[in-house]
Amino acid sequence: MTYAGAVHGWTVPGLGTAREYPDLVSTRNCPFALVTPRSGLVLLVAGHERPFDDGSWEACIRDSIGYVMGYDEAVRGQSTAAATAFLKRHLVR
């Protein structure tokens, strides 16, 4: 489930309101990296495994500088309620 407007750290009150951390990086512009038993470290690109390439990985990291985090009390309440409801429905008693 996703929550409109939620950013990383929405459950951490100590973060305060959402703000950008310009020195942090993410992998938001990068392909998904997998470790597979057959091929080891690979990238998943358009549903296909591709060999891991350090140069292209570093380039996608450089394009992903700046990271937004912040606490959101409303989203925390919604996500906690949804998780609790899910667990109540699906856990065997």
Buried (B, 14 or more C-beta within 10 A) or exposed (E): EEBEEBBBBBBEEEBEEBEEBEEEBBEEEBBEEEEEEEEEEBBEEEEEEEEBEEEBBEEBBEEBEEBEBBBBEEBBEBBEEEEEEEEEEEEEE
